[in-house]
Amino acid sequence: MNDFFCTALEDRIPRPDLVFLFNIILAFLALPALISLSLGEYKFRSPRLSWFTRLRRWSFLTAKIALLLPAVFFVALDLAYLPPAFTPSSAQSIQRVAWF
């Protein structure tokens, strides 16, 4: 009667979170070479911003990154392990490409 065959994700890949952290570190190292980061279009010699404005901008950027990372993590897991035809090594390759 039990037609489900379930295996834990830990049995298929060893510690996917460590691989994800490694890929995030690589992505943040490659970030300055790929794009330029600016906090908007402002004058070259604009007056110094208040601490509240700077705190608000950096907290917004931190919140966006904190919401984006779990979404990327779980979407890559879904892409890699949703079809059962993939072998564990090909699934890990799909994860690495999707995470980066």
N, CA, C and O atoms as CSV, one atom per row, in Angstrom:
chain,resi,resn,atom,element,x,y,z
A,1,MET,N,N,0.816,-1.190,0.000
A,1,MET,CA,C,0.000,0.000,0.000
A,1,MET,C,C,0.863,1.259,0.000
A,1,MET,O,O,0.446,2.293,-0.522
A,2,ASN,N,N,2.028,1.187,0.563
A,2,ASN,CA,C,2.893,2.362,0.635
A,2,ASN,C,C,3.691,2.479,-0.671
A,2,ASN,O,O,4.680,1.771,-0.858
A,3,ASP,N,N,3.262,3.372,-1.572
A,3,ASP,CA,C,3.887,3.525,-2.876
A,3,ASP,C,C,4.943,4.613,-2.908
A,3,ASP,O,O,5.565,4.831,-3.948
A,4,PHE,N,N,5.160,5.290,-1.814
A,4,PHE,CA,C,6.109,6.399,-1.797
A,4,PHE,C,C,7.494,5.892,-1.443
A,4,PHE,O,O,7.665,5.091,-0.523
A,5,PHE,N,N,8.468,6.365,-2.179
A,5,PHE,CA,C,9.860,6.061,-1.886
A,5,PHE,C,C,10.537,7.378,-1.537
A,5,PHE,O,O,10.795,8.199,-2.417
A,6,CYS,N,N,10.818,7.576,-0.285
A,6,CYS,CA,C,11.372,8.850,0.167
A,6,CYS,C,C,12.774,8.640,0.713
A,6,CYS,O,O,13.041,7.691,1.449
A,7,THR,N,N,13.651,9.539,0.337
A,7,THR,CA,C,14.994,9.564,0.908
A,7,THR,C,C,15.267,10.974,1.390
A,7,THR,O,O,14.783,11.952,0.821
A,8,ALA,N,N,16.038,11.055,2.431
A,8,ALA,CA,C,16.386,12.365,2.964
A,8,ALA,C,C,17.358,13.061,2.025
A,8,ALA,O,O,18.144,12.413,1.334
A,9,LEU,N,N,17.297,14.371,2.007
A,9,LEU,CA,C,18.201,15.138,1.161
A,9,LEU,C,C,19.650,14.972,1.608
A,9,LEU,O,O,20.568,15.048,0.791
A,10,GLU,N,N,19.853,14.747,2.885
A,10,GLU,CA,C,21.212,14.540,3.397
A,10,GLU,C,C,21.838,13.262,2.856
A,10,GLU,O,O,23.060,13.158,2.759
A,11,ASP,N,N,20.990,12.279,2.502
A,11,ASP,CA,C,21.505,11.041,1.925
A,11,ASP,C,C,21.964,11.237,0.480
A,11,ASP,O,O,22.856,10.533,0.006
A,12,ARG,N,N,21.360,12.182,-0.208
A,12,ARG,CA,C,21.700,12.400,-1.617
A,12,ARG,C,C,22.910,13.302,-1.783
A,12,ARG,O,O,23.746,13.054,-2.652
A,13,ILE,N,N,23.023,14.343,-0.968
A,13,ILE,CA,C,24.173,15.240,-1.061
A,13,ILE,C,C,24.666,15.557,0.342
A,13,ILE,O,O,23.861,15.717,1.259
A,14,PRO,N,N,25.959,15.646,0.516
A,14,PRO,CA,C,26.478,15.990,1.838
A,14,PRO,C,C,26.466,17.503,2.052
A,14,PRO,O,O,27.166,18.234,1.351
A,15,ARG,N,N,25.708,17.957,2.975
A,15,ARG,CA,C,25.663,19.350,3.426
A,15,ARG,C,C,25.482,20.353,2.288
A,15,ARG,O,O,26.446,21.020,1.913
A,16,PRO,N,N,24.291,20.479,1.733
A,16,PRO,CA,C,24.088,21.438,0.643
A,16,PRO,C,C,24.260,22.881,1.094
A,16,PRO,O,O,24.546,23.754,0.275
A,17,ASP,N,N,24.088,23.143,2.387
A,17,ASP,CA,C,24.241,24.508,2.863
A,17,ASP,C,C,25.692,24.977,2.802
A,17,ASP,O,O,25.942,26.161,2.576
A,18,LEU,N,N,26.658,24.072,3.001
A,18,LEU,CA,C,28.061,24.463,2.904
A,18,LEU,C,C,28.463,24.757,1.463
A,18,LEU,O,O,29.245,25.673,1.207
A,19,VAL,N,N,27.933,23.991,0.534
A,19,VAL,CA,C,28.196,24.265,-0.873
A,19,VAL,C,C,27.578,25.607,-1.257
A,19,VAL,O,O,28.168,26.370,-2.021
A,20,PHE,N,N,26.393,25.892,-0.729
A,20,PHE,CA,C,25.727,27.162,-1.002
A,20,PHE,C,C,26.535,28.334,-0.448
A,20,PHE,O,O,26.690,29.349,-1.127
A,21,LEU,N,N,27.047,28.207,0.765
A,21,LEU,CA,C,27.854,29.283,1.337
A,21,LEU,C,C,29.131,29.516,0.535
A,21,LEU,O,O,29.552,30.658,0.354
A,22,PHE,N,N,29.743,28.442,0.058
A,22,PHE,CA,C,30.931,28.582,-0.776
A,22,PHE,C,C,30.595,29.331,-2.064
A,22,PHE,O,O,31.357,30.199,-2.489
A,23,ASN,N,N,29.467,29.004,-2.687
A,23,ASN,CA,C,29.069,29.690,-3.907
A,23,ASN,C,C,28.711,31.150,-3.657
A,23,ASN,O,O,28.971,31.998,-4.511
A,24,ILE,N,N,28.132,31.454,-2.524
A,24,ILE,CA,C,27.815,32.841,-2.193
A,24,ILE,C,C,29.104,33.640,-2.009
A,24,ILE,O,O,29.191,34.784,-2.454
A,25,ILE,N,N,30.095,33.054,-1.365
A,25,ILE,CA,C,31.379,33.737,-1.203
A,25,ILE,C,C,32.013,34.003,-2.564
A,25,ILE,O,O,32.538,35.091,-2.804
A,26,LEU,N,N,31.965,33.013,-3.454
A,26,LEU,CA,C,32.495,33.209,-4.805
A,26,LEU,C,C,31.728,34.302,-5.556
A,26,LEU,O,O,32.331,35.104,-6.269
A,27,ALA,N,N,30.428,34.335,-5.400
A,27,ALA,CA,C,29.625,35.346,-6.087
A,27,ALA,C,C,29.941,36.745,-5.567
A,27,ALA,O,O,30.026,37.689,-6.353
A,28,PHE,N,N,30.115,36.892,-4.251
A,28,PHE,CA,C,30.437,38.210,-3.709
A,28,PHE,C,C,31.857,38.637,-4.080
A,28,PHE,O,O,32.131,39.833,-4.188
A,29,LEU,N,N,32.758,37.681,-4.277
A,29,LEU,CA,C,34.094,38.031,-4.744
A,29,LEU,C,C,34.082,38.453,-6.211
A,29,LEU,O,O,34.858,39.320,-6.613
A,30,ALA,N,N,33.218,37.851,-7.002
A,30,ALA,CA,C,33.125,38.202,-8.417
A,30,ALA,C,C,32.271,39.435,-8.662
A,30,ALA,O,O,32.323,40.002,-9.754
A,31,LEU,N,N,31.497,39.861,-7.698
A,31,LEU,CA,C,30.572,40.973,-7.862
A,31,LEU,C,C,31.243,42.273,-8.301
A,31,LEU,O,O,30.738,42.906,-9.228
A,32,PRO,N,N,32.351,42.713,-7.694
A,32,PRO,CA,C,32.952,43.975,-8.148
A,32,PRO,C,C,33.479,43.927,-9.577
A,32,PRO,O,O,33.536,44.962,-10.241
A,33,ALA,N,N,33.856,42.774,-10.057
A,33,ALA,CA,C,34.352,42.656,-11.425
A,33,ALA,C,C,33.214,42.654,-12.443
A,33,ALA,O,O,33.426,42.998,-13.606
A,34,LEU,N,N,32.023,42.275,-12.022
A,34,LEU,CA,C,30.916,42.145,-12.960
A,34,LEU,C,C,30.047,43.390,-13.069
A,34,LEU,O,O,29.623,43.752,-14.166
A,35,ILE,N,N,29.777,44.048,-11.947
A,35,ILE,CA,C,28.905,45.222,-11.966
A,35,ILE,C,C,29.475,46.291,-11.064
A,35,ILE,O,O,30.314,46.019,-10.205
A,36,SER,N,N,29.016,47.502,-11.266
A,36,SER,CA,C,29.403,48.580,-10.367
A,36,SER,C,C,28.221,48.884,-9.450
A,36,SER,O,O,27.081,48.983,-9.905
A,37,LEU,N,N,28.494,49.025,-8.197
A,37,LEU,CA,C,27.445,49.301,-7.220
A,37,LEU,C,C,27.421,50.789,-6.913
A,37,LEU,O,O,28.448,51.383,-6.585
A,38,SER,N,N,26.260,51.376,-7.020
A,38,SER,CA,C,26.087,52.763,-6.606
A,38,SER,C,C,24.741,52.872,-5.922
A,38,SER,O,O,23.813,52.118,-6.214
A,39,LEU,N,N,24.653,53.791,-5.037
A,39,LEU,CA,C,23.394,53.974,-4.312
A,39,LEU,C,C,22.576,55.090,-4.944
A,39,LEU,O,O,22.086,55.973,-4.239
A,40,GLY,N,N,22.426,55.062,-6.229
A,40,GLY,CA,C,21.606,56.043,-6.928
A,40,GLY,C,C,22.448,57.042,-7.698
A,40,GLY,O,O,23.676,57.049,-7.609
A,41,GLU,N,N,21.762,57.884,-8.453
A,41,GLU,CA,C,22.420,58.919,-9.250
A,41,GLU,C,C,22.424,60.216,-8.450
A,41,GLU,O,O,21.385,60.857,-8.290
A,42,TYR,N,N,23.575,60.591,-7.957
A,42,TYR,CA,C,23.706,61.789,-7.153
A,42,TYR,C,C,24.831,62.640,-7.705
A,42,TYR,O,O,25.653,62.171,-8.491
A,43,LYS,N,N,24.861,63.887,-7.290
A,43,LYS,CA,C,25.917,64.797,-7.703
A,43,LYS,C,C,27.263,64.284,-7.208
A,43,LYS,O,O,27.349,63.532,-6.237
A,44,PHE,N,N,28.308,64.714,-7.906
A,44,PHE,CA,C,29.648,64.264,-7.529
A,44,PHE,C,C,30.015,64.760,-6.130
A,44,PHE,O,O,30.579,64.005,-5.337
A,45,ARG,N,N,29.709,65.993,-5.825
A,45,ARG,CA,C,30.025,66.580,-4.519
A,45,ARG,C,C,28.756,66.860,-3.723
A,45,ARG,O,O,28.509,67.999,-3.328
A,46,SER,N,N,27.965,65.847,-3.491
A,46,SER,CA,C,26.741,66.042,-2.727
A,46,SER,C,C,27.092,66.199,-1.242
A,46,SER,O,O,28.114,65.684,-0.788
A,47,PRO,N,N,26.254,66.902,-0.496
A,47,PRO,CA,C,26.529,67.044,0.937
A,47,PRO,C,C,26.455,65.701,1.652
A,47,PRO,O,O,25.780,64.777,1.199
A,48,ARG,N,N,27.143,65.611,2.750
A,48,ARG,CA,C,27.191,64.365,3.498
A,48,ARG,C,C,25.794,64.016,4.008
A,48,ARG,O,O,25.091,64.861,4.562
A,49,LEU,N,N,25.410,62.768,3.813
A,49,LEU,CA,C,24.089,62.304,4.217
A,49,LEU,C,C,24.034,62.092,5.721
A,49,LEU,O,O,25.048,61.824,6.365
A,50,SER,N,N,22.846,62.215,6.260
A,50,SER,CA,C,22.694,61.997,7.695
A,50,SER,C,C,22.859,60.512,8.010
A,50,SER,O,O,22.748,59.664,7.124
A,51,TRP,N,N,23.122,60.210,9.272
A,51,TRP,CA,C,23.332,58.824,9.673
A,51,TRP,C,C,22.057,58.019,9.503
A,51,TRP,O,O,22.107,56.824,9.214
A,52,PHE,N,N,20.901,58.676,9.684
A,52,PHE,CA,C,19.631,57.964,9.534
A,52,PHE,C,C,19.409,57.541,8.088
A,52,PHE,O,O,18.941,56.432,7.832
A,53,THR,N,N,19.739,58.410,7.142
A,53,THR,CA,C,19.566,58.080,5.729
A,53,THR,C,C,20.518,56.968,5.315
A,53,THR,O,O,20.128,56.050,4.594
A,54,ARG,N,N,21.752,57.045,5.763
A,54,ARG,CA,C,22.711,55.988,5.452
A,54,ARG,C,C,22.286,54.662,6.075
A,54,ARG,O,O,22.369,53.619,5.427
A,55,LEU,N,N,21.837,54.693,7.313
A,55,LEU,CA,C,21.376,53.483,7.981
A,55,LEU,C,C,20.165,52.885,7.270
A,55,LEU,O,O,20.066,51.667,7.117
A,56,ARG,N,N,19.257,53.737,6.844
A,56,ARG,CA,C,18.067,53.269,6.142
A,56,ARG,C,C,18.432,52.611,4.809
A,56,ARG,O,O,17.869,51.574,4.457
A,57,ARG,N,N,19.365,53.203,4.071
A,57,ARG,CA,C,19.770,52.627,2.785
A,57,ARG,C,C,20.477,51.295,2.962
A,57,ARG,O,O,20.195,50.340,2.238
A,58,TRP,N,N,21.391,51.223,3.915
A,58,TRP,CA,C,22.120,49.970,4.122
A,58,TRP,C,C,21.220,48.881,4.695
A,58,TRP,O,O,21.398,47.706,4.376
A,59,SER,N,N,20.256,49.254,5.534
A,59,SER,CA,C,19.337,48.247,6.061
A,59,SER,C,C,18.404,47.736,4.963
A,59,SER,O,O,18.032,46.562,4.970
A,60,PHE,N,N,18.021,48.597,4.025
A,60,PHE,CA,C,17.198,48.144,2.910
A,60,PHE,C,C,17.977,47.171,2.029
A,60,PHE,O,O,17.432,46.151,1.608
A,61,LEU,N,N,19.241,47.471,1.745
A,61,LEU,CA,C,20.068,46.562,0.964
A,61,LEU,C,C,20.259,45.228,1.686
A,61,LEU,O,O,20.200,44.172,1.057
A,62,THR,N,N,20.484,45.267,2.981
A,62,THR,CA,C,20.640,44.049,3.771
A,62,THR,C,C,19.356,43.219,3.767
A,62,THR,O,O,19.407,41.993,3.671
A,63,ALA,N,N,18.219,43.882,3.870
A,63,ALA,CA,C,16.942,43.157,3.857
A,63,ALA,C,C,16.699,42.505,2.498
A,63,ALA,O,O,16.194,41.385,2.432
A,64,LYS,N,N,17.052,43.192,1.422
A,64,LYS,CA,C,16.880,42.592,0.094
A,64,LYS,C,C,17.762,41.361,-0.069
A,64,LYS,O,O,17.315,40.346,-0.605
A,65,ILE,N,N,18.995,41.439,0.381
A,65,ILE,CA,C,19.897,40.287,0.275
A,65,ILE,C,C,19.413,39.145,1.158
A,65,ILE,O,O,19.468,37.981,0.760
A,66,ALA,N,N,18.939,39.475,2.357
A,66,ALA,CA,C,18.457,38.440,3.279
A,66,ALA,C,C,17.211,37.737,2.744
A,66,ALA,O,O,16.996,36.565,3.052
A,67,LEU,N,N,16.403,38.407,1.968
A,67,LEU,CA,C,15.232,37.768,1.371
A,67,LEU,C,C,15.569,37.031,0.081
A,67,LEU,O,O,14.896,36.064,-0.275
A,68,LEU,N,N,16.590,37.474,-0.609
A,68,LEU,CA,C,16.952,36.854,-1.876
A,68,LEU,C,C,17.694,35.532,-1.693
A,68,LEU,O,O,17.460,34.589,-2.449
A,69,LEU,N,N,18.576,35.446,-0.715
A,69,LEU,CA,C,19.397,34.249,-0.539
A,69,LEU,C,C,18.593,32.982,-0.256
A,69,LEU,O,O,18.868,31.960,-0.885
A,70,PRO,N,N,17.614,32.988,0.656
A,70,PRO,CA,C,16.827,31.762,0.840
A,70,PRO,C,C,16.023,31.377,-0.402
A,70,PRO,O,O,15.846,30.192,-0.687
A,71,ALA,N,N,15.537,32.379,-1.140
A,71,ALA,CA,C,14.787,32.070,-2.356
A,71,ALA,C,C,15.680,31.379,-3.381
A,71,ALA,O,O,15.266,30.402,-4.006
A,72,VAL,N,N,16.891,31.875,-3.555
A,72,VAL,CA,C,17.826,31.261,-4.497
A,72,VAL,C,C,18.197,29.854,-4.036
A,72,VAL,O,O,18.281,28.938,-4.855
A,73,PHE,N,N,18.417,29.676,-2.751
A,73,PHE,CA,C,18.772,28.366,-2.205
A,73,PHE,C,C,17.706,27.328,-2.511
A,73,PHE,O,O,18.018,26.244,-3.005
A,74,PHE,N,N,16.455,27.646,-2.223
A,74,PHE,CA,C,15.394,26.655,-2.382
A,74,PHE,C,C,14.975,26.458,-3.838
A,74,PHE,O,O,14.551,25.364,-4.209
A,75,VAL,N,N,15.085,27.489,-4.665
A,75,VAL,CA,C,14.788,27.313,-6.088
A,75,VAL,C,C,15.826,26.392,-6.730
A,75,VAL,O,O,15.481,25.538,-7.547
A,76,ALA,N,N,17.095,26.565,-6.363
A,76,ALA,CA,C,18.133,25.688,-6.908
A,76,ALA,C,C,17.937,24.247,-6.440
A,76,ALA,O,O,18.165,23.315,-7.211
A,77,LEU,N,N,17.521,24.052,-5.199
A,77,LEU,CA,C,17.224,22.694,-4.736
A,77,LEU,C,C,16.066,22.085,-5.517
A,77,LEU,O,O,16.095,20.907,-5.871
A,78,ASP,N,N,15.050,22.896,-5.780
A,78,ASP,CA,C,13.918,22.395,-6.562
A,78,ASP,C,C,14.336,22.043,-7.980
A,78,ASP,O,O,13.910,21.016,-8.510
A,79,LEU,N,N,15.155,22.867,-8.599
A,79,LEU,CA,C,15.602,22.581,-9.956
A,79,LEU,C,C,16.438,21.306,-10.020
A,79,LEU,O,O,16.331,20.533,-10.972
A,80,ALA,N,N,17.257,21.096,-9.020
A,80,ALA,CA,C,18.180,19.968,-9.051
A,80,ALA,C,C,17.514,18.647,-8.678
A,80,ALA,O,O,17.846,17.613,-9.257
A,81,TYR,N,N,16.600,18.657,-7.741
A,81,TYR,CA,C,16.063,17.392,-7.216
A,81,TYR,C,C,14.604,17.146,-7.533
A,81,TYR,O,O,14.041,16.152,-7.075
A,82,LEU,N,N,13.981,18.011,-8.293
A,82,LEU,CA,C,12.589,17.760,-8.656
A,82,LEU,C,C,12.469,16.602,-9.648
A,82,LEU,O,O,11.683,15.686,-9.406
A,83,PRO,N,N,13.220,16.608,-10.761
A,83,PRO,CA,C,13.163,15.426,-11.631
A,83,PRO,C,C,13.997,14.288,-11.053
A,83,PRO,O,O,15.176,14.489,-10.760
A,84,PRO,N,N,13.432,13.120,-10.882
A,84,PRO,CA,C,14.209,12.016,-10.282
A,84,PRO,C,C,15.221,11.392,-11.238
A,84,PRO,O,O,15.969,10.499,-10.840
A,85,ALA,N,N,15.257,11.845,-12.498
A,85,ALA,CA,C,16.155,11.230,-13.474
A,85,ALA,C,C,17.606,11.686,-13.307
A,85,ALA,O,O,18.522,11.037,-13.811
A,86,PHE,N,N,17.816,12.797,-12.601
A,86,PHE,CA,C,19.176,13.305,-12.443
A,86,PHE,C,C,19.956,12.447,-11.453
A,86,PHE,O,O,19.416,11.999,-10.441
A,87,THR,N,N,21.212,12.228,-11.752
A,87,THR,CA,C,22.097,11.563,-10.805
A,87,THR,C,C,22.525,12.587,-9.762
A,87,THR,O,O,22.410,13.788,-10.003
A,88,PRO,N,N,23.015,12.140,-8.611
A,88,PRO,CA,C,23.443,13.114,-7.584
A,88,PRO,C,C,24.544,14.054,-8.062
A,88,PRO,O,O,24.556,15.222,-7.675
A,89,SER,N,N,25.456,13.581,-8.883
A,89,SER,CA,C,26.521,14.472,-9.349
A,89,SER,C,C,25.994,15.518,-10.329
A,89,SER,O,O,26.424,16.670,-10.284
A,90,SER,N,N,25.071,15.138,-11.213
A,90,SER,CA,C,24.505,16.134,-12.124
A,90,SER,C,C,23.595,17.105,-11.377
A,90,SER,O,O,23.510,18.278,-11.741
A,91,ALA,N,N,22.924,16.632,-10.348
A,91,ALA,CA,C,22.085,17.525,-9.542
A,91,ALA,C,C,22.947,18.552,-8.812
A,91,ALA,O,O,22.563,19.716,-8.701
A,92,GLN,N,N,24.102,18.131,-8.316
A,92,GLN,CA,C,24.997,19.084,-7.660
A,92,GLN,C,C,25.534,20.104,-8.647
A,92,GLN,O,O,25.706,21.270,-8.292
A,93,SER,N,N,25.799,19.700,-9.859
A,93,SER,CA,C,26.259,20.645,-10.880
A,93,SER,C,C,25.172,21.660,-11.207
A,93,SER,O,O,25.459,22.845,-11.372
A,94,ILE,N,N,23.946,21.211,-11.301
A,94,ILE,CA,C,22.830,22.126,-11.552
A,94,ILE,C,C,22.689,23.105,-10.400
A,94,ILE,O,O,22.445,24.292,-10.618
A,95,GLN,N,N,22.841,22.618,-9.181
A,95,GLN,CA,C,22.760,23.505,-8.020
A,95,GLN,C,C,23.845,24.566,-8.056
A,95,GLN,O,O,23.570,25.742,-7.818
A,96,ARG,N,N,25.063,24.169,-8.347
A,96,ARG,CA,C,26.173,25.127,-8.348
A,96,ARG,C,C,25.978,26.217,-9.386
A,96,ARG,O,O,26.249,27.388,-9.122
A,97,VAL,N,N,25.516,25.840,-10.549
A,97,VAL,CA,C,25.279,26.845,-11.596
A,97,VAL,C,C,24.127,27.756,-11.210
A,97,VAL,O,O,24.216,28.969,-11.396
A,98,ALA,N,N,23.063,27.206,-10.683
A,98,ALA,CA,C,21.911,28.022,-10.292
A,98,ALA,C,C,22.236,28.933,-9.126
A,98,ALA,O,O,21.762,30.068,-9.082
A,99,TRP,N,N,23.024,28.468,-8.192
A,99,TRP,CA,C,23.374,29.303,-7.045
A,99,TRP,C,C,24.285,30.451,-7.438
A,99,TRP,O,O,24.148,31.563,-6.929
A,100,PHE,N,N,25.221,30.181,-8.348
A,100,PHE,CA,C,26.142,31.246,-8.737
A,100,PHE,C,C,25.428,32.276,-9.586
A,100,PHE,O,O,26.040,33.255,-10.013
